[in-house]
Amino acid sequence: MPGTLLLDSEGLSKPYRKDRTVVALVQAASEEGIRVATSAMTTLEADYERIHPARIKWVLSRVDVHDVTKEITDEAAALLRAHHLHGHKDAIDAAFAAIARSTSQPITVLTSDPEDLTLLCGPP
């Protein structure tokens, strides 16, 4: 089982903006059989107005987008409570972490926010 490359908002926005390094990373992961994924909330968070919708659609056609289900929101709420965080500020990160915690291992997270995600992805 080759694992998963999980893209957070910044990780997803880089292929939107044609960042060569991240585009190459995503392509290499796909070629190696590594699942490239993100969350539905992340697609909303990373949806930049200046990016053409066709570019967004093309990038997302190559990424497995996880739904934010009731089970994910329950897990995210538990993570927020366990770490004394607040939903209005940390909800998307908590949902992303809940998806990361339930995704095929090994997992690599491409993030610009390693402190919060390390906290949320670790033991509650």
ROSEVEX-542732 format. One record per residue: residue in three letters; x, y, z of N, C-alpha, C, CB in turn. Coordinates in Angstrom, 1 decimal. Glycine has a CB too. Example, Ala and Ser with C-alpha at 12.3 -4.5 7.8 and 13.67 -1.06 7.14 Angstrom:
PT    aa   n.east   n.north     n.up   ca.east   ca.north    ca.up   c.east   c.north     c.up   cb.east   cb.north    cb.up
PT   ALA     13.2      -5.7      7.8      12.3       -4.5      7.8     13.2      -3.3      7.8      11.3       -4.5      9.0
PT   SER     12.8      -2.2      7.1      13.7       -1.1      7.1     12.9       0.0      7.9      14.1       -0.6      5.7
// end
This chain:
PT    aa   n.east   n.north     n.up   ca.east   ca.north    ca.up   c.east   c.north     c.up   cb.east   cb.north    cb.up
PT   MET      0.9      -1.2      0.0       0.0        0.0      0.0      0.9       1.2      0.0      -1.0        0.0      1.2
PT   PRO      0.9       2.0     -1.1       1.8        3.1     -1.2      1.5       4.4     -0.4       1.9        3.5     -2.6
PT   GLY      0.3       4.5      0.1       0.0        5.7      1.0     -0.7       6.8      0.3       1.2        6.1      1.6
PT   THR     -0.7       8.0      1.0      -1.5        9.1      0.6     -0.6      10.4      0.7      -2.7        9.2      1.4
PT   LEU     -0.8      11.3     -0.2      -0.3       12.7     -0.1     -1.5      13.5      0.1       0.6       13.1     -1.4
PT   LEU     -1.6      14.1      1.2      -2.8       14.9      1.6     -2.5      16.4      1.5      -3.3       14.6      3.0
PT   LEU     -3.2      17.2      0.7      -2.9       18.6      0.4     -3.9      19.5      1.3      -3.1       18.9     -1.0
PT   ASP     -3.3      20.4      2.1      -4.1       21.3      2.8     -4.3      22.5      1.8      -3.4       21.8      4.1
PT   SER     -4.9      23.6      2.3      -5.3       24.7      1.5     -4.1      25.3      0.7      -5.8       25.8      2.4
PT   GLU     -3.0      25.5      1.3      -1.8       26.0      0.6     -1.2      25.0     -0.3      -0.7       26.4      1.6
PT   GLY     -1.2      23.7      0.1      -0.8       22.6     -0.8     -1.6      22.5     -2.0      -0.8       21.3      0.0
PT   LEU     -2.9      22.7     -1.9      -3.8       22.6     -3.1     -3.8      23.9     -3.9      -5.3       22.4     -2.6
PT   SER     -3.6      25.0     -3.3      -3.5       26.3     -4.1     -2.3      26.4     -5.0      -3.6       27.5     -3.1
PT   LYS     -1.2      25.7     -4.6       0.0       25.7     -5.4     -0.2      25.1     -6.8       1.1       25.0     -4.7
PT   PRO     -0.8      23.9     -6.9      -1.1       23.5     -8.3     -2.1      24.4     -9.0      -1.7       22.0     -8.2
PT   TYR     -3.0      25.0     -8.3      -3.9       26.0     -8.9     -3.1      27.1     -9.6      -4.9       26.6     -7.9
PT   ARG     -2.0      27.5     -8.9      -1.2       28.6     -9.4      0.0      28.1    -10.2      -0.7       29.4     -8.2
PT   LYS      0.0      26.8    -10.6       1.0       26.2    -11.4      2.4      26.2    -10.8       1.0       26.9    -12.8
PT   ASP      2.5      26.1     -9.5       3.8       26.0     -8.8      4.5      24.8     -9.3       3.6       26.1     -7.3
PT   ARG      5.6      24.9    -10.0       6.3       23.8    -10.6      6.7      22.7     -9.7       7.5       24.3    -11.4
PT   THR      7.2      23.1     -8.5       7.6       22.1     -7.5      6.5      21.3     -7.0       8.3       22.8     -6.3
PT   VAL      5.4      21.9     -6.7       4.3       21.1     -6.2      3.6      20.3     -7.3       3.3       22.0     -5.5
PT   VAL      3.5      20.9     -8.5       2.9       20.2     -9.6      3.7      18.9     -9.9       2.8       21.1    -10.9
PT   ALA      5.0      19.0     -9.8       5.9       17.9    -10.0      5.8      16.9     -8.9       7.4       18.3    -10.1
PT   LEU      5.6      17.3     -7.7       5.4       16.4     -6.5      4.1      15.6     -6.7       5.4       17.2     -5.2
PT   VAL      3.1      16.3     -7.0       1.8       15.7     -7.2      1.8      14.7     -8.3       0.7       16.7     -7.4
PT   GLN      2.5      15.0     -9.4       2.6       14.1    -10.6      3.4      12.9    -10.2       3.2       14.9    -11.8
PT   ALA      4.5      13.1     -9.5       5.4       12.0     -9.1      4.6      11.1     -8.2       6.7       12.5     -8.5
PT   ALA      3.9      11.6     -7.3       3.1       10.8     -6.3      2.1      10.0     -7.1       2.4       11.7     -5.3
PT   SER      1.4      10.6     -8.0       0.4        9.8     -8.8      1.1       8.7     -9.6      -0.3       10.8     -9.7
PT   GLU      2.2       9.0    -10.2       2.9        8.0    -11.0      3.4       6.8    -10.1       4.1        8.6    -11.7
PT   GLU      3.7       7.1     -8.9       4.1        6.0     -7.9      3.0       5.3     -7.3       5.0        6.7     -6.9
PT   GLY      1.8       5.6     -7.6       0.6        5.0     -7.1      0.2       5.5     -5.7       0.9        3.5     -6.9
PT   ILE      0.8       6.7     -5.3       0.4        7.3     -4.1     -0.9       8.1     -4.3       1.6        8.2     -3.6
PT   ARG     -1.8       7.9     -3.5      -3.1        8.6     -3.6     -2.9      10.1     -3.2      -4.2        8.0     -2.7
PT   VAL     -3.3      11.0     -4.1      -3.3       12.4     -3.8     -4.7      12.9     -3.4      -2.7       13.3     -5.1
PT   ALA     -4.8      13.5     -2.2      -6.2       13.7     -1.7     -6.2      15.1     -1.0      -6.6       12.6     -0.8
PT   THR     -7.4      15.5     -0.7      -7.7       16.7      0.1     -9.1      16.6      0.6      -7.5       18.0     -0.8
PT   SER     -9.6      17.6      1.3     -10.9       17.5      1.8    -11.8      18.5      1.0     -11.0       17.9      3.3
PT   ALA    -13.1      18.3      1.1     -14.1       19.2      0.4    -14.0      20.6      1.0     -15.5       18.6      0.5
PT   MET    -13.8      20.7      2.3     -13.6       22.0      2.9    -12.4      22.7      2.4     -13.6       21.9      4.4
PT   THR    -11.3      21.9      2.2     -10.1       22.5      1.7    -10.2      23.1      0.3      -9.0       21.5      1.7
PT   THR    -11.0      22.4     -0.6     -11.3       23.0     -1.9    -12.0      24.3     -1.8     -12.1       22.0     -2.7
PT   LEU    -12.8      24.5     -0.8     -13.5       25.7     -0.6    -12.5      26.8     -0.1     -14.7       25.6      0.3
PT   GLU    -11.7      26.4      0.8     -10.7       27.3      1.4     -9.7      27.8      0.4     -10.1       26.7      2.6
PT   ALA     -9.3      26.9     -0.5      -8.2       27.2     -1.5     -8.7      27.7     -2.8      -7.4       25.9     -1.7
PT   ASP    -10.0      27.9     -2.9     -10.6       28.4     -4.2    -10.4      29.9     -4.4     -12.1       28.0     -4.2
PT   TYR     -9.3      30.2     -5.0      -8.9       31.6     -5.2     -9.7      32.3     -6.3      -7.4       31.8     -5.4
PT   GLU    -10.1      33.4     -6.1     -10.9       34.2     -7.1    -10.1      34.4     -8.4     -11.4       35.5     -6.5
PT   ARG     -8.8      34.6     -8.3      -8.0       35.0     -9.4     -7.6      33.7    -10.3      -6.7       35.7     -9.0
PT   ILE     -8.0      32.5     -9.8      -7.7       31.3    -10.6     -8.9      31.0    -11.5      -7.4       30.1     -9.6
PT   HIS     -8.6      30.7    -12.7      -9.7       30.4    -13.7    -10.4      29.1    -13.2      -9.1       30.2    -15.1
PT   PRO    -11.7      29.1    -13.2     -12.4       27.9    -12.8    -12.0      26.6    -13.5     -13.9       28.1    -13.0
PT   ALA    -11.7      26.7    -14.8     -11.2       25.5    -15.5    -10.0      24.9    -15.0     -11.0       25.9    -17.0
PT   ARG     -9.1      25.8    -14.5      -7.8       25.3    -13.9     -8.1      24.6    -12.6      -6.9       26.5    -13.6
PT   ILE     -9.0      25.1    -11.8      -9.4       24.5    -10.5    -10.1      23.1    -10.8     -10.4       25.4     -9.7
PT   LYS    -10.9      23.1    -11.8     -11.6       21.8    -12.2    -10.6      20.8    -12.6     -12.6       22.1    -13.2
PT   TRP     -9.6      21.2    -13.4      -8.6       20.3    -13.9     -7.7      19.7    -12.8      -7.7       21.0    -14.9
PT   VAL     -7.3      20.6    -11.9      -6.5       20.1    -10.7     -7.3      19.2     -9.9      -6.0       21.3     -9.8
PT   LEU     -8.6      19.5     -9.6      -9.4       18.6     -8.7     -9.7      17.3     -9.4     -10.6       19.4     -8.4
PT   SER     -9.7      17.3    -10.7      -9.9       16.0    -11.4     -8.8      15.0    -11.2     -10.1       16.2    -12.9
PT   ARG     -7.7      15.5    -10.7      -6.5       14.6    -10.4     -6.3      14.4     -8.9      -5.3       15.2    -11.0
PT   VAL     -7.3      14.8     -8.1      -7.2       14.8     -6.6     -8.4      14.1     -6.1      -7.0       16.2     -6.0
PT   ASP     -8.2      13.2     -5.1      -9.4       12.5     -4.5     -9.9      13.5     -3.4      -9.0       11.1     -3.9
PT   VAL    -11.1      13.9     -3.5     -11.7       14.9     -2.6    -12.5      14.2     -1.6     -12.5       16.0     -3.3
PT   HIS    -12.1      14.2     -0.3     -12.9       13.5      0.8    -14.1      14.4      1.2     -12.0       13.2      2.0
PT   ASP    -15.2      13.8      1.3     -16.4       14.5      1.8    -16.2      14.7      3.3     -17.7       13.7      1.6
PT   VAL    -16.8      15.8      3.8     -16.8       16.1      5.2    -18.1      15.5      5.7     -16.6       17.6      5.5
PT   THR    -18.1      14.3      6.2     -19.2       13.6      6.6    -19.5      13.9      8.1     -19.0       12.1      6.4
PT   LYS    -20.7      13.4      8.6     -21.0       13.5     10.0    -19.9      12.8     10.9     -22.4       12.8     10.3
PT   GLU    -19.4      11.7     10.4     -18.3       11.0     11.2    -17.1      11.9     11.3     -18.0        9.7     10.6
PT   ILE    -16.7      12.5     10.2     -15.6       13.4     10.2    -15.8      14.6     11.1     -15.2       13.9      8.7
PT   THR    -17.0      15.2     11.0     -17.3       16.4     11.9    -17.3      16.0     13.3     -18.6       17.0     11.5
PT   ASP    -17.8      14.8     13.6     -17.8       14.3     15.0    -16.3      14.2     15.5     -18.5       13.0     15.2
PT   GLU    -15.5      13.6     14.7     -14.0       13.4     15.0    -13.4      14.8     15.2     -13.3       12.6     14.0
PT   ALA    -13.7      15.7     14.2     -13.1       17.1     14.3    -13.5      17.8     15.6     -13.5       17.9     13.1
PT   ALA    -14.8      17.7     15.9     -15.3       18.3     17.2    -14.5      17.7     18.4     -16.8       18.1     17.3
PT   ALA    -14.3      16.4     18.4     -13.6       15.8     19.5    -12.2      16.3     19.6     -13.6       14.2     19.3
PT   LEU    -11.5      16.5     18.4     -10.2       17.0     18.4    -10.1      18.4     18.9      -9.6       17.0     16.9
PT   LEU    -11.1      19.2     18.5     -11.2       20.6     19.0    -11.3      20.7     20.5     -12.4       21.4     18.3
PT   ARG    -12.2      19.8     21.0     -12.4       19.8     22.5    -11.1      19.3     23.2     -13.6       18.8     22.8
PT   ALA    -10.5      18.2     22.7      -9.4       17.7     23.3     -8.2      18.6     23.4      -8.9       16.4     22.6
PT   HIS     -8.1      19.5     22.4      -7.0       20.5     22.3     -7.4      21.9     22.7      -6.4       20.4     20.9
PT   HIS     -8.6      22.0     23.2      -9.1       23.3     23.7     -9.0      24.4     22.6      -8.3       23.8     24.9
PT   LEU     -9.4      24.0     21.4      -9.5       24.9     20.3    -10.9      25.3     20.0      -8.8       24.3     19.0
PT   HIS    -11.1      26.3     19.1     -12.4       26.8     18.8    -12.8      26.6     17.4     -12.5       28.3     19.2
PT   GLY    -14.1      26.2     17.2     -14.6       25.8     15.9    -14.5      27.0     14.9     -15.9       25.4     16.0
PT   HIS    -14.8      28.2     15.3     -14.8       29.3     14.4    -13.4      29.6     13.8     -15.4       30.6     15.0
PT   LYS    -12.4      29.3     14.5     -11.0       29.5     14.0    -10.4      28.3     13.5     -10.2       30.1     15.2
PT   ASP    -10.6      27.1     14.0      -9.9       25.9     13.7    -10.7      24.8     13.1      -9.2       25.4     15.0
PT   ALA    -11.9      25.1     12.7     -12.8       24.0     12.2    -12.3      23.3     11.0     -14.2       24.6     11.9
PT   ILE    -11.8      24.1     10.0     -11.3       23.5      8.7    -10.1      22.6      9.0     -11.0       24.5      7.7
PT   ASP     -9.2      23.1      9.8      -8.0       22.3     10.2     -8.4      21.1     10.9      -7.0       23.2     11.1
PT   ALA     -9.4      21.2     11.8      -9.8       20.0     12.6    -10.4      18.9     11.7     -10.8       20.4     13.7
PT   ALA    -11.2      19.4     10.7     -11.8       18.4      9.8    -10.7      17.8      8.9     -12.9       19.1      8.9
PT   PHE     -9.8      18.6      8.5      -8.7       18.1      7.7     -7.9      17.1      8.5      -7.7       19.3      7.2
PT   ALA     -7.6      17.4      9.7      -6.9       16.4     10.6     -7.7      15.1     10.8      -6.6       17.1     11.9
PT   ALA     -9.0      15.2     11.0      -9.8       14.0     11.1     -9.7      13.2      9.8     -11.3       14.4     11.4
PT   ILE     -9.7      13.8      8.7      -9.5       13.0      7.4     -8.1      12.4      7.4      -9.8       14.0      6.2
PT   ALA     -7.1      13.2      7.8      -5.8       12.7      7.8     -5.6      11.4      8.7      -4.8       13.7      8.2
PT   ARG     -6.3      11.5      9.8      -6.2       10.4     10.8     -6.9       9.2     10.3      -6.8       10.8     12.1
PT   SER     -7.8       9.3      9.3      -8.6        8.1      8.8     -8.2       7.7      7.4     -10.1        8.5      8.9
PT   THR     -7.1       8.3      6.9      -6.7        8.0      5.5     -5.6       6.9      5.5      -6.1        9.3      4.9
PT   SER     -5.6       6.3      4.4      -4.6        5.2      4.2     -3.2       5.7      4.5      -4.6        4.7      2.7
PT   GLN     -2.5       4.9      5.3      -1.2        5.1      5.8     -0.2       4.5      4.8      -0.9        4.6      7.2
PT   PRO      1.1       4.9      4.7       1.6        6.1      5.3      1.0       7.3      4.7       3.1        6.1      5.2
PT   ILE      1.0       8.4      5.4       0.5        9.7      4.9      1.5      10.8      5.0      -0.8       10.0      5.7
PT   THR      1.5      11.6      4.0       2.4       12.8      3.9      1.4      13.9      3.8       3.5       12.7      2.8
PT   VAL      1.5      14.9      4.6       0.7       16.1      4.5      1.5      17.3      4.0       0.0       16.4      5.9
PT   LEU      1.0      17.9      2.9       1.7       19.1      2.4      0.9      20.3      3.0       1.7       19.1      0.8
PT   THR      1.5      21.0      3.9       0.9       22.0      4.6      1.8      23.2      4.8       0.4       21.5      6.0
PT   SER      1.2      24.4      5.0       1.9       25.6      5.4      1.7      25.9      6.9       1.4       26.8      4.6
PT   ASP      1.0      24.9      7.6       0.6       25.1      9.0      1.0      23.9      9.8      -0.9       25.4      9.1
PT   PRO      2.3      23.5      9.8       2.7       22.2     10.4      2.4      22.2     11.9       4.1       22.0     10.2
PT   GLU      2.5      23.3     12.6       2.3       23.3     14.1      0.8      22.9     14.5       2.5       24.7     14.7
PT   ASP     -0.2      23.5     13.9      -1.5       23.2     14.2     -1.9      21.8     13.7      -2.5       24.2     13.5
PT   LEU     -1.5      21.4     12.5      -1.8       20.1     12.0     -1.1      19.0     12.8      -1.5       20.0     10.6
PT   THR      0.2      19.2     13.2       0.9       18.2     14.1      0.1      18.0     15.4       2.3       18.7     14.3
PT   LEU     -0.3      19.1     16.0      -1.1       19.0     17.2     -2.4      18.2     17.0      -1.5       20.5     17.7
PT   LEU     -3.1      18.6     15.9      -4.4       17.9     15.6     -4.3      16.5     15.1      -5.2       18.7     14.7
PT   CYS     -3.2      16.2     14.4      -3.1       14.8     13.9     -2.5      13.9     14.9      -2.2       14.9     12.6
PT   GLY     -1.9      14.4     16.0      -1.3       13.5     17.0     -2.4      13.0     17.9      -0.3       14.3     17.8
PT   PRO     -2.0      12.3     18.9      -3.0       11.7     19.8     -3.8      12.8     20.5      -2.3       10.9     20.9
PT   PRO     -5.2      12.6     20.6      -6.0       13.6     21.3     -5.8      13.7     22.7      -7.5       13.3     21.0
// end
